Amino acid sequence: MALLITDECISCGACLPECPNEAIFETRSDAEGKGNHVGDGQGVGDNIYVITHDRCTECVGHFDEPQCAAVCPVDNCCISDPAYPETTDVLLDKAKKLNPDKTIDSAKVWSGVRN
């Protein structure tokens, strides 16, 4: 499943360079303008960062935990998006397709992935 950024986002930008899949955008309109889908009700008003579910792998295959959540100074700002549940296998496959030139490690999975 993808992650989402809640309304508590302070738009500090800490998460942006940490995403291995370039799934985080400064505004909803920026993400959608580049052909990405943003979940309903997310990033309304273009004043918080958003995560596009079609590019988010929850850092599976890259890290042991989602990097956006790890670096965010706001507790529980980057959370699982219940609208997009995906298994470890689906997330690993997505990571491989998004990053064909990177090594994807199937052991890099965090405990929050719903299988």
Secondary structure, 3 states (H helix, E strand, C coil): CCEEECCCCCCCCCCHHHCCCCCEECCHHHHHHCCCCCCCCCCCCCCCCEECCCCCCCCCCCCCCCHHHHHCCCCCCEEECCCCCCCHHHHHHHHHHHCCCCCCCCCCCCCCCCC
